């Protein structure tokens, strides 16, 4: 059995906890281990917060005023994708503060650590920069299950 869902959300701060709660509820119902659920929900919150903050100019029209979250729970893996239609990253992936960047911001910085945190919480992270057309952050994690879980793989 598998579960997937997709949300089209306005780029507003209130959308972040909505996506997080839906993911947590889905994983709780399916029987995913709470530690795995928590890690994925924090990673999702970071990706959504990035889309809300950097996903485009809210005043430029409807296309950049929204972003999309899609989650797939299938067998032993959960994959989450957050896509916006903003300007994309100003630097190539892997650049300052991007995935795998050794020059992450200092711990006292107020922003810039989201992608680094997602990398720490997920098993695999892929960032696709689409300059002028937005960015897509996708990440996945191998699932662990509670005893008697609905989707548990034997």
VEXVO-467989 format. One record per atom (N, C-alpha, C): residue in three letters; x, y negated, z. Coordinates in pm, whole numbers, padded with zeros to 5 digits, always signed. Last residue first. Layout:
% VEXVO-467989
ALAXYZ;...
This chain:
% VEXVO-467989
UNK+00691+00607+00504;UNK+00741+00726+00574;UNK+00877+00766+00527;UNK+00625+00275+00560;UNK+00675+00369+00461;UNK+00736+00486+00536;UNK+00336+00112+00683;UNK+00463+00179+00710;UNK+00498+00281+00601;UNK+00110-00036+00679;UNK+00187-00025+00554;UNK+00316+00053+00570;UNK+00006-00012+00945;UNK-00076+00014+00827;UNK+00004+00040+00701;UNK+00194+00152+01205;UNK+00171+00038+01118;UNK+00092+00078+00993;UNK+00269+00335+01401;UNK+00129+00332+01359;UNK+00095+00217+01265;UNK+00522+00133+01542;UNK+00462+00267+01535;UNK+00315+00254+01497;UNK+00626-00136+01329;UNK+00582-00085+01459;UNK+00526+00055+01438;UNK+00902-00149+01099;UNK+00760-00134+01129;UNK+00738-00092+01274;UNK+01103-00370+00910;UNK+01095-00266+01012;UNK+00951-00266+01059;UNK+01202-00462+00578;UNK+01107-00462+00690;UNK+01132-00345+00785;UNK+01446-00666+00440;UNK+01401-00529+00461;UNK+01315-00528+00587;UNK+01368-00968+00279;UNK+01419-00901+00398;UNK+01361-00760+00403;UNK+01432-01245+00059;UNK+01367-01122+00099;UNK+01439-01060+00218;UNK+01350-01552-00107;UNK+01431-01474-00013;UNK+01355-01348+00023;UNK+01375-01835-00316;UNK+01315-01705-00287;UNK+01410-01628-00196;UNK+01301-02149-00415;UNK+01379-02077-00315;UNK+01307-01946-00289;UNK+01313-02355-00687;UNK+01250-02234-00635;UNK+01347-02171-00537;UNK+01245-02693-00784;UNK+01335-02590-00734;UNK+01252-02473-00684;UNK+01183-02925-01058;UNK+01167-02865-00927;UNK+01271-02761-00892;UNK+01237-03049-01292;UNK+01118-02964-01289;UNK+01101-02892-01156;UNK+01473-03187-01274;UNK+01359-03255-01336;UNK+01230-03176-01332;UNK+01649-02887-01262;UNK+01655-03034-01260;UNK+01542-03097-01340;UNK+01590-02633-01098;UNK+01535-02670-01228;UNK+01532-02822-01236;UNK+01761-02388-00929;UNK+01748-02532-00949;UNK+01697-02557-01090;UNK+01693-02132-00727;UNK+01695-02168-00868;UNK+01665-02317-00880;UNK+01838-01929-00497;UNK+01790-02065-00518;UNK+01805-02096-00666;UNK+01789-01647-00307;UNK+01817-01695-00442;UNK+01756-01833-00455;UNK+01903-01428-00058;UNK+01845-01559-00089;UNK+01885-01596-00231;UNK+01859-01148+00149;UNK+01901-01198+00019;UNK+01829-01329-00009;UNK+01782-01124+00413;UNK+01885-01034+00360;UNK+01941-01083+00228;UNK+01748-01413+00632;UNK+01703-01322+00526;UNK+01818-01232+00481;UNK+01877-01577+00817;UNK+01759-01501+00859;UNK+01714-01396+00758;UNK+02086-01708+00690;UNK+02114-01631+00811;UNK+01999-01538+00849;UNK+01956-01842+00482;UNK+02057-01739+00451;UNK+02087-01650+00571;UNK+01807-02023+00632;UNK+01737-01921+00555;UNK+01834-01807+00522;UNK+02019-02184+00723;UNK+01940-02107+00819;UNK+01864-01994+00748;UNK+02100-02300+00482;UNK+02195-02219+00559;UNK+02121-02131+00659;UNK+01871-02443+00415;UNK+01911-02331+00331;UNK+02011-02241+00402;UNK+01870-02632+00641;UNK+01761-02541+00610;UNK+01801-02421+00528;UNK+02048-02833+00702;UNK+02083-02698+00745;UNK+01979-02594+00705;UNK+01976-03095+00649;UNK+02074-03032+00563;UNK+02111-02890+00600;UNK+01959-03325+00932;UNK+01902-03247+00823;UNK+02014-03178+00746;UNK+02100-03437+01139;UNK+01955-03427+01153;UNK+01890-03348+01041;UNK+02402-03299+01273;UNK+02330-03362+01162;UNK+02180-03339+01180;UNK+02536-03153+01461;UNK+02464-03272+01509;UNK+02387-03343+01399;UNK+02670-02952+01323;UNK+02555-02916+01407;UNK+02474-03035+01456;UNK+02745-03077+00989;UNK+02779-03052+01129;UNK+02654-03023+01212;UNK+02655-02895+00689;UNK+02657-03015+00774;UNK+02692-02980+00918;UNK+02892-02680+00522;UNK+02759-02707+00578;UNK+02767-02828+00669;UNK+03090-02597+00339;UNK+03091-02730+00396;UNK+02952-02768+00446;UNK+03059-02358+00216;UNK+03140-02358+00338;UNK+03140-02494+00405;UNK+02766-02242+00078;UNK+02856-02356+00088;UNK+02928-02356+00221;UNK+02570-02053+00040;UNK+02709-02009+00039;UNK+02810-02121+00054;UNK+02338-02283-00086;UNK+02367-02145-00047;UNK+02515-02112-00062;UNK+02434-02628-00006;UNK+02359-02525-00075;UNK+02400-02386-00031;UNK+02593-02825+00098;UNK+02485-02774+00182;UNK+02400-02669+00113;UNK+02718-02908-00211;UNK+02708-02947-00071;UNK+02577-02901-00007;UNK+02647-02619-00420;UNK+02715-02745-00392;UNK+02698-02780-00246;UNK+02493-02411-00470;UNK+02624-02379-00416;UNK+02705-02503-00387;UNK+02342-02557-00753;UNK+02333-02462-00642;UNK+02472-02423-00598;UNK+02443-02899-00828;UNK+02422-02758-00863;UNK+02412-02671-00739;UNK+02249-03170-00688;UNK+02378-03108-00719;UNK+02352-02963-00756;UNK+01989-03243-00642;UNK+02073-03341-00709;UNK+02211-03285-00745;UNK+01737-03003-00722;UNK+01849-03043-00637;UNK+01936-03142-00712;UNK+01420-03133-00843;UNK+01526-03032-00831;UNK+01636-03084-00740;UNK+01211-03317-00842;UNK+01325-03343-00930;UNK+01432-03233-00930;UNK+00925-03094-00801;UNK+00995-03221-00786;UNK+01115-03232-00878;UNK+00761-02881-00767;UNK+00771-02938-00901;UNK+00836-03075-00898;UNK+00859-02584-00584;UNK+00804-02719-00594;UNK+00823-02769-00737;UNK+00812-02271-00432;UNK+00845-02346-00553;UNK+00781-02484-00547;UNK+00913-02001-00252;UNK+00859-02136-00235;UNK+00907-02217-00354;UNK+00859-01663-00186;UNK+00906-01762-00283;UNK+00836-01894-00256;UNK+00955-01363-00032;UNK+00884-01489-00021;UNK+00945-01587-00120;UNK+00920-01021+00019;UNK+00981-01126-00062;UNK+00893-01249-00054;UNK+00990-00745+00216;UNK+00906-00864+00202;UNK+00985-00966+00120;UNK+01007-00387+00187;UNK+01062-00521+00169;UNK+00953-00627+00167;UNK+00917-00128+00173;UNK+01016-00159+00276;UNK+01065-00303+00273;UNK+00610-00191+00043;UNK+00699-00083+00087;UNK+00789-00129+00199;UNK+00573-00522+00027;UNK+00560-00403-00056;UNK+00661-00299-00011;UNK+00451-00826+00045;UNK+00492-00719+00137;UNK+00467-00590+00060;UNK+00510-01138-00081;UNK+00484-00999-00120;UNK+00535-00908-00009;UNK+00398-01470-00115;UNK+00460-01368-00030;UNK+00415-01230-00078;UNK+00442-01799-00226;UNK+00395-01665-00259;UNK+00470-01566-00172;UNK+00357-02133-00241;UNK+00420-02030-00158;UNK+00358-01897-00198;UNK+00407-02441-00409;UNK+00346-02308-00407;UNK+00428-02215-00320;UNK+00309-02788-00374;UNK+00408-02683-00390;UNK+00338-02549-00372;UNK+00228-03125-00479;UNK+00195-02992-00427;UNK+00315-02899-00444;UNK+00284-03352-00609;UNK+00223-03369-00478;UNK+00189-03235-00414;UNK+00366-03329-00866;UNK+00470-03324-00764;UNK+00415-03340-00623;UNK+00115-03339-01001;UNK+00204-03225-01017;UNK+00309-03216-00907;UNK-00015-03588-00950;UNK-00062-03465-00886;UNK+00040-03352-00892;UNK+00221-03863-00908;UNK+00116-03787-00975;UNK+00089-03655-00906;UNK+00400-04010-00763;UNK+00423-03999-00907;UNK+00316-03919-00980;UNK+00394-04024-00491;UNK+00318-04126-00563;UNK+00331-04113-00714;UNK+00562-03832-00388;UNK+00418-03816-00367;UNK+00335-03914-00450;UNK+00825-03712-00564;UNK+00766-03837-00518;UNK+00614-03819-00508;UNK+00961-03396-00450;UNK+00921-03496-00549;UNK+00860-03617-00483;UNK+01047-03222-00247;UNK+00982-03169-00366;UNK+00934-03269-00467;UNK+01157-03278-00001;UNK+01239-03305-00120;UNK+01172-03268-00251;UNK+00962-03225+00200;UNK+01050-03343+00208;UNK+01115-03379+00076;UNK+00831-02993+00112;UNK+00753-03111+00152;UNK+00841-03236+00148;UNK+01046-02822+00068;UNK+00957-02856-00043;UNK+00877-02982-00011;UNK+01151-02806+00329;UNK+01233-02861+00220;UNK+01146-02903+00103;UNK+00935-02683+00456;UNK+00976-02818+00499;UNK+01063-02884+00392;UNK+00945-02434+00326;UNK+00829-02523+00308;UNK+00864-02667+00346;UNK+01189-02338+00425;UNK+01170-02354+00281;UNK+01053-02448+00252;UNK+01132-02334+00704;UNK+01241-02415+00651;UNK+01224-02442+00502;UNK+00920-02149+00711;UNK+00900-02286+00759;UNK+01007-02379+00705;UNK+01052-01918+00621;UNK+00945-01977+00542;UNK+00921-02122+00583;UNK+01226-01878+00838;UNK+01281-01903+00705;UNK+01176-01968+00615;UNK+01032-01826+01035;UNK+01121-01942+01049;UNK+01181-01978+00913;UNK+00921-01593+00931;UNK+00836-01711+00947;UNK+00919-01837+00966;UNK+01134-01414+00934;UNK+01077-01455+00805;UNK+00991-01580+00819;UNK+01171-01391+01215;UNK+01280-01438+01127;UNK+01225-01490+00995;UNK+00917-01286+01291;UNK+00963-01417+01339;UNK+01071-01473+01248;UNK+00918-01037+01164;UNK+00814-01135+01133;UNK+00858-01276+01173;UNK+01130-00917+01298;UNK+01140-00940+01153;UNK+01039-01047+01112;UNK+01017-00906+01554;UNK+01143-00978+01532;UNK+01163-01011+01384;UNK+00783-00745+01522;UNK+00772-00887+01554;UNK+00901-00966+01532;UNK+00747-00526+01245;UNK+00816-00552+01370;UNK+00815-00703+01400;UNK+00426-00510+01092;UNK+00569-00540+01082;UNK+00624-00570+01220;UNK+00156-00452+01062;UNK+00235-00375+01157;UNK+00385-00396+01146;UNK-00038-00595+00926;UNK+00026-00484+00855;UNK+00111-00397+00948;UNK-00096-00791+01116;UNK-00199-00697+01075;UNK-00139-00574+01007;UNK+00152-00925+01119;UNK+00098-00865+01242;UNK-00004-00757+01207;UNK+00167-01017+00856;UNK+00265-00920+00904;UNK+00220-00852+01032;UNK-00052-01194+00850;UNK-00043-01084+00755;UNK+00051-00976+00808;UNK+00022-01376+01052;UNK-00100-01296+01064;UNK-00100-01175+00972;UNK+00258-01487+00941;UNK+00263-01414+01068;UNK+00140-01325+01086;UNK+00150-01608+00707;UNK+00252-01504+00698;UNK+00257-01421+00826;UNK-00027-01792+00825;UNK-00078-01691+00733;UNK+00022-01576+00719;UNK+00153-01950+00971;UNK+00051-01871+01041;UNK-00007-01761+00952;UNK+00303-02069+00759;UNK+00368-01984+00860;UNK+00267-01894+00931;UNK+00110-02219+00627;UNK+00179-02110+00556;UNK+00242-02014+00656;UNK+00050-02396+00842;UNK-00055-02316+00778;UNK+00008-02195+00707;UNK+00287-02531+00900;UNK+00236-02432+00995;UNK+00124-02345+00938;UNK+00295-02680+00644;UNK+00401-02588+00687;UNK+00350-02488+00791;UNK+00092-02863+00610;UNK+00087-02739+00532;UNK+00189-02636+00579;UNK+00148-03091+00754;UNK+00049-02998+00809;UNK+00042-02867+00732;UNK+00316-03241+00586;UNK+00374-03167+00699;UNK+00277-03063+00755;UNK+00242-03198+00243;UNK+00215-03266+00369;UNK+00270-03178+00481;UNK+00191-03138-00046;UNK+00320-03169+00017;UNK+00295-03259+00139;UNK-00060-02887-00054;UNK-00020-03027-00067;UNK+00111-03049+00005;UNK-00021-02560-00198;UNK-00034-02650-00083;UNK+00006-02793-00118;UNK-00134-02265-00291;UNK-00101-02392-00355;UNK-00128-02498-00249;UNK-00029-01938-00215;UNK-00093-02061-00172;UNK-00045-02178-00256;UNK-00077-01593-00247;UNK-00014-01714-00299;UNK-00097-01834-00256;UNK+00003-01259-00144;UNK-00083-01376-00146;UNK-00004-01495-00198;UNK-00004-00904-00120;UNK+00057-01027-00167;UNK-00046-01138-00161;UNK+00071-00582-00004;UNK-00009-00703+00016;UNK+00067-00818-00050;UNK+00042-00228-00065;UNK+00116-00354-00064;UNK+00017-00469-00046;UNK+00085+00118+00000;UNK+00000+00000+00000;UNK+00088-00124+00000;
